[in-house]
Amino acid sequence: MYLKKIFLFLFIISMTSNLFASEEIKSVKEHQLNFFTGNFDFSDDKQKALLVGFQHQNENLVRETFLGILSPITGGFVTENSAAYIYTGVEWNVDMGNLLFTPSFAPGLYHEGNGKDLGHVLEFKSEVQLSYSYSERSSFGVSYNHVSNASLGDKNPGANSYMFNFIKNF
């Protein structure tokens, strides 16, 4: 039953992603994988934990919208306390030469494990990332995110995290 809810959630998100997108589709000839590690909920001394994760920029697809150029993303992370978060959403890329500023928003599903109780299974991740491209295919970056349930649950403590990113285009 739980697995069916996950697939239904991901299906609804993928079907509604066209709401803010125009019909013009631009092709990108690369996939992008972002591998990251950092500190989950660093602002809560009792709950902070190491995390590792990955993110994939959707295959060959960007869309021009009234918000600028958007890219679909999908990813997830796990913490040392067995908490896990999987998500799908959008990112905006602001090119500044060798630097790239990337804000993103992604709803997802959170499993507490032995980690922090965030109050609901549905959580929303807002993130900013700054990366430096040291070659045509590779970048290093730092990012900060906030995961919160937007007061859907009985409680909404949220979690603030920072990560170090290795980004590979292929």
N, C-alpha and C positions, 0 to 999 in steps of 0.2 A: 504494500500500500504506500509506504514512504517513497519507494522508487518511482511509483506512478506519479506522485505529486511533484517530484523533482523533474521528470520528463515533461509534465504538463506545464510547469513553471517555465522551463527553458523554451518550450514550444511557443507559449504566449509571448514571451520576450522577443523571440526571433520574428514572430509574425507582426508585432507592433513596432518593430524598429524602423519600418518604412514610414511611420506617421510624420516624422519631421524631415524626411529625405526627399529630395527631388528625384525625378526619373533619370537624371544624368548620372551615369556611373563611370568613374575613372578607374583604369586598371593600374595596379601596382605590380611590378614584376618580381616582387620579393615577399617572402613570409618573414615575420619578425618574431623571434622568441626572446623573452625577457626572463632570465633566471635571477632570483633575488633572495637575499637573506637579511635578517635584521632583528629588531626587537619589537615584539608584539606588546602593546599596551604599556609602553615605557613610562607613562605618567602615573601608573598605579604600582607602587613598590611591592604590594602583596601579590599582584597578578601578572607582572611582566614575565615574558618568556621569549626564548629564541624562536624564530620562525624561518621556514624555507618555503619557496614557492616558485611558480612559473606563470607566465602569461603569453598568450599567442595573439598576435595581431592577425585578424581574419584574412584568409587567403585571397590575395589579389582583389581586394575590394575596399574602396573608399567612396564616400558620397559627399557631394557639395550640397550644403544646406544653408539656411539663413544664419546658422551659427558658425559657419566656416566649413572646413573639410573635416569630416568625421570618419573614424575607423572603428569597426566593431572589434571588441576584445573579449577573450575568454581566458579564465585562469583559476588559480586556487593556491591556497597555502595551508600548511599544517604547522602547529607549534610543538614545542617540546612537551607540552602538557596534553597532547593528543586532541587539541581543539583543531577544527578544520573549517575552511570557508571556500566555497566554489562560487564563481560569479561569471556573469556575462554582461557587457555594457558597451560604452563608447568612450573613445579618447579623441582629443583634439591635439594636433601637432602644430606648434608654432616654431618654425625654423628660424634660427638666429645664427646662421653660418655653421660653425662646428658645434654650437650648442643647440639643443632642442628642448623646448619647454613643453611639457605634456600634461595638461589637466585631464582627469577622467572621472567618470561616474559609472558605477556598476552595482545593480542589485544582485543579491546572491543568497545562498543558503548556508547557515552557520550551524555547526555541531560543537557543543560545549566540550565534550570529552571530559578530561580532568582539569580543564582550564576555566576561564572566566565565563560566568553566566551573563550573556548580553541581553537576556530578557525575551528573545523571540527567535524563531528559526529564520525568518526573513530579515535580512540586514542590508544596509546600503553602504557602499564604500565610495567615499570621495577622496581623490588622490591628486597630488601634484608631483611631477618628476622633472628633474633637470639632468640632462645627459650630455656628455661630451663624446663626439665622434672622433676616435683616433685613427680610424681607417674607413674605407668605403663600406665595409661590412660589419664593423664592430664598434660598440660604444660602451662606456661606463657611465653610471648615473647614481643619483641619490633620490630618494622619494620619501614622501610623508603621506600617510592616509589616516582617515578617521572612519571607523565602522560604527554604525548606529542603526537602531530599528525605527527611528522617527516616531517614537512613542506608540508603536503598535502593540507592544507588550505591557505587562504590569509595571515593568521597570525598564529604564533605558540608560544604562551606565556608559555605553560607548567605549571605544578603545582607540587609542592613538598609537600609531606605529611608525617607525622609520626603517628604511631598507637601503641596501646597497645593491645596485643592479648591474648585471652584465647582459648586454643586448646584442643579439646576433641576427643579421639579415642574411637570408639565403634564397 
